[in-house]
């Protein structure tokens, strides 16, 4: 066997194995979202995160629901709720997610303002890109800009997220006393 591989083959073989491990073994970490404190983040929909065991709702906006469809400018239906979720996931993937609690909602969720490296205020970015409607005055001007530019959901027609939830009888799950 030694004769077959030769003297220089062992380091080359080790290098190839290391390269394969890097290319294929490390893929399990791809797409994993982590906040600034090292906690795993799951993006539930366009305005809700699970950070560790805590459910966090973004303050000042209301994104279309994950199962919600919108109608594009050409009359075609599309999964705008899934697009809003992907937009939030893309922002969180920038890294350095930091959230500051504003309050707790009636479902026991934390309502927070969040920021990420390189994009600043996550809520502002979502509203400005047209993936959420402003809930209050904080992002109203950004919503108007998105609407005027026909970005995101403003590129066609959609049902307001609160109306869609009511019509489809969707209610957030309450958070247990453990958090």
ABEGO torsion letter per residue (X at the ends): XAAAAEAAAAAAAAAAAAAAAAAAAAAAABGBBBBAAGBBBBBABAABBBBEABBBBBBGBBBBBAABBBBBAAGBBBBAAAAAAAAAAAAAAAEGBBBBBABBBAAGBBBBBBBBBGAEBAAAAAAAAGABBBBEAAAAAAAAAAAAAGBEAAABBBBBAAAAAAAAGBBBBBBBAAX
